[in-house]
Amino acid sequence: MELLQLQYFLAVARLEHMTEAARSLHVTQSSLSKTIGRLEEDLGVPLFDRTGRKLRLNEYGNRFLRRAEKALFELEQGRQELSDLSNPEYGTLNLAVNTAGMLPHILHEFRKKRPHIHFHVQMLTTQEMVTLIHRGEVDFCLSSPPIEEDDIECQIVYIDPILIAVPAGHRLTDRSSVSLPELKDEWFVGVRKGHGTRDLLDSVCESVGFTPKYVYEGNEPARLSALVEAGIGIAFIPSTAMNLRDRMHYLQVEGHELVREIALLWRKSRYISRAALEFREVVLEYFGSISKKTN
């Protein structure tokens, strides 16, 4: 059994499509197919049920996948640890977020401390982040809501109040607060389902008797302010995303402690480089400074 066979098997198992897997690996489909075939010969069992170019892991494949992921994860951890020991000033920090409003400030502070460390950031849904954590493909995730699982370390870094943002001239601009039932006939702009804060807010609204009506659902929370300003709809806006220079009015929510918890997540068994440890310190310092300002 060869390392290359395991790497190819992982790509096919995750995509369950030979053409797409070949494209992701930058190899020909015939080469990939032959490599998977040799692996199945070595193991003595088929790993996939095949329907044309579409493949689906069978019971043998599912069991082998868990072992292969663990093996490749440990090898990658070893490579990262040796790289960190031999050249600690350089490297790559892989991040995933489902809340990104404060990320520019955090990355700016981190870059001042570690100018030669590259970082790669992905904006994902909560479930997509969990998948990458389990695979060991990210150093840290910045998530709202927190995620509690056996292999995930979860450190809550900030409790963020959520406000209602309305455009100038809206019927509520002379108010400082509003109850949720008063918003049942409003049109909302928000992020798509699957983003933690959206799911939380929908649940709270449903608990008081209505489901928010969305005129816009997207993947970019930063765009919501512009849509509110344009009068497209109102929005739930975390306090960390509030900008007093916007032509909007912000209201407190009456009768509910409407907050989101922001957490830093990482896989417990993952090797944490010195650069990653410093990034964690920057995150804690940043949110600590915000807490002092608001208290």
LINSUL-V344167 format. One record per residue. N is the residue number from 1. PSI is psi as a letter, one per 20 degrees, with the letter a starting at -180 (NA if undefined). OMEGA is omega in whole degrees, -180 to 180 (999 if undefined). Layout:
# LINSUL-V344167
n->{N & N}
psi->{PSI & PSI}
omega->{OMEGA & OMEGA}
This chain:
# LINSUL-V344167
n->{1 & 2 & 3 & 4 & 5 & 6 & 7 & 8 & 9 & 10 & 11 & 12 & 13 & 14 & 15 & 16 & 17 & 18 & 19 & 20 & 21 & 22 & 23 & 24 & 25 & 26 & 27 & 28 & 29 & 30 & 31 & 32 & 33 & 34 & 35 & 36 & 37 & 38 & 39 & 40 & 41 & 42 & 43 & 44 & 45 & 46 & 47 & 48 & 49 & 50 & 51 & 52 & 53 & 54 & 55 & 56 & 57 & 58 & 59 & 60 & 61 & 62 & 63 & 64 & 65 & 66 & 67 & 68 & 69 & 70 & 71 & 72 & 73 & 74 & 75 & 76 & 77 & 78 & 79 & 80 & 81 & 82 & 83 & 84 & 85 & 86 & 87 & 88 & 89 & 90 & 91 & 92 & 93 & 94 & 95 & 96 & 97 & 98 & 99 & 100 & 101 & 102 & 103 & 104 & 105 & 106 & 107 & 108 & 109 & 110 & 111 & 112 & 113 & 114 & 115 & 116 & 117 & 118 & 119 & 120 & 121 & 122 & 123 & 124 & 125 & 126 & 127 & 128 & 129 & 130 & 131 & 132 & 133 & 134 & 135 & 136 & 137 & 138 & 139 & 140 & 141 & 142 & 143 & 144 & 145 & 146 & 147 & 148 & 149 & 150 & 151 & 152 & 153 & 154 & 155 & 156 & 157 & 158 & 159 & 160 & 161 & 162 & 163 & 164 & 165 & 166 & 167 & 168 & 169 & 170 & 171 & 172 & 173 & 174 & 175 & 176 & 177 & 178 & 179 & 180 & 181 & 182 & 183 & 184 & 185 & 186 & 187 & 188 & 189 & 190 & 191 & 192 & 193 & 194 & 195 & 196 & 197 & 198 & 199 & 200 & 201 & 202 & 203 & 204 & 205 & 206 & 207 & 208 & 209 & 210 & 211 & 212 & 213 & 214 & 215 & 216 & 217 & 218 & 219 & 220 & 221 & 222 & 223 & 224 & 225 & 226 & 227 & 228 & 229 & 230 & 231 & 232 & 233 & 234 & 235 & 236 & 237 & 238 & 239 & 240 & 241 & 242 & 243 & 244 & 245 & 246 & 247 & 248 & 249 & 250 & 251 & 252 & 253 & 254 & 255 & 256 & 257 & 258 & 259 & 260 & 261 & 262 & 263 & 264 & 265 & 266 & 267 & 268 & 269 & 270 & 271 & 272 & 273 & 274 & 275 & 276 & 277 & 278 & 279 & 280 & 281 & 282 & 283 & 284 & 285 & 286 & 287 & 288 & 289 & 290 & 291 & 292 & 293 & 294 & 295}
psi->{p & q & g & h & g & g & g & g & g & g & g & h & h & h & h & l & o & g & g & h & g & g & g & h & i & l & r & q & h & g & g & g & g & h & g & h & g & h & g & h & g & h & h & j & q & q & i & q & p & p & n & c & i & p & q & p & p & a & g & g & g & g & g & h & g & g & g & g & g & g & g & h & g & h & g & h & h & g & g & h & g & h & g & g & h & h & m & i & i & r & a & p & p & p & q & q & q & j & o & j & h & i & g & g & g & g & h & g & h & g & h & h & h & m & h & i & p & q & q & p & p & p & o & r & r & g & h & h & g & g & g & h & g & h & i & k & i & q & g & q & q & o & q & o & r & q & p & o & q & g & j & p & p & o & o & p & i & q & o & o & q & p & r & p & p & q & r & p & i & q & i & j & i & j & q & i & r & q & q & g & h & i & j & h & j & q & p & q & q & a & r & q & q & h & p & g & h & g & h & g & h & g & g & g & g & h & i & j & j & q & p & p & o & p & i & p & p & a & j & n & h & h & i & h & g & h & h & g & h & i & j & h & r & r & q & p & p & q & h & i & i & p & o & i & i & q & m & r & p & p & q & q & p & q & i & p & n & o & r & q & p & p & q & p & q & q & p & h & j & q & p & o & r & h & g & h & h & h & g & g & h & g & g & g & g & g & h & h & h & g & h & h & h & i & NA}
omega->{-176 & 179 & -180 & 179 & 179 & -180 & 179 & 180 & -180 & -180 & -179 & -178 & -178 & -178 & -178 & 178 & -173 & -178 & -180 & 179 & 178 & 178 & -179 & -179 & -178 & 176 & 178 & -179 & -179 & 178 & 179 & -179 & 179 & -180 & 178 & 178 & 179 & 178 & 179 & 176 & 179 & -177 & 178 & 179 & 172 & -180 & -176 & 163 & -172 & 172 & -174 & 178 & 178 & 180 & 175 & 179 & 173 & -177 & 177 & -178 & 180 & 180 & -179 & 180 & -179 & 180 & -178 & 179 & 179 & -179 & -179 & 177 & -179 & 177 & 179 & 177 & 177 & 179 & -179 & -180 & 179 & 178 & 180 & -179 & -175 & -175 & -171 & -178 & -177 & 180 & -179 & 176 & -179 & -176 & 171 & -178 & 165 & 173 & -167 & -174 & -177 & -174 & 179 & 180 & -179 & -179 & 178 & 179 & 180 & -179 & 177 & -180 & -175 & -173 & -176 & 178 & 175 & 174 & 179 & -174 & 175 & 173 & -172 & 170 & -179 & -178 & 177 & 178 & 180 & 179 & -179 & 177 & -179 & 179 & -178 & -174 & 178 & 176 & -179 & 169 & 172 & -167 & 165 & 13 & 172 & 180 & -179 & 175 & -172 & -174 & -178 & 173 & -175 & 180 & 178 & -175 & -178 & 172 & -169 & 177 & 178 & -177 & 173 & 178 & 178 & -179 & 176 & 180 & 178 & -176 & -177 & -174 & 177 & -179 & 175 & 179 & -179 & 175 & -178 & -180 & 178 & -176 & -172 & -180 & -179 & 170 & -176 & 165 & -176 & 176 & -178 & 171 & -176 & 172 & -169 & -177 & 178 & -178 & 178 & -176 & 176 & -179 & 180 & 179 & 179 & 179 & 178 & 168 & 177 & 175 & -179 & 178 & -176 & 174 & 178 & 174 & -176 & -180 & -176 & -180 & -178 & -178 & -173 & -178 & -180 & 179 & 176 & 179 & -179 & 178 & -178 & 180 & 175 & -175 & 166 & -177 & 175 & -178 & 180 & 179 & -178 & 178 & -176 & 177 & 177 & 177 & -179 & 177 & -177 & -180 & 171 & 177 & -179 & 171 & 179 & 170 & -174 & -178 & 169 & 176 & 177 & -175 & 172 & -175 & 172 & 179 & -175 & -175 & -178 & 174 & -180 & -179 & 178 & 178 & 179 & 177 & 178 & 177 & 179 & 179 & 178 & 179 & -179 & 179 & -178 & -179 & 174 & 180 & 176 & -180 & 180 & -179 & -175 & -180 & 999}
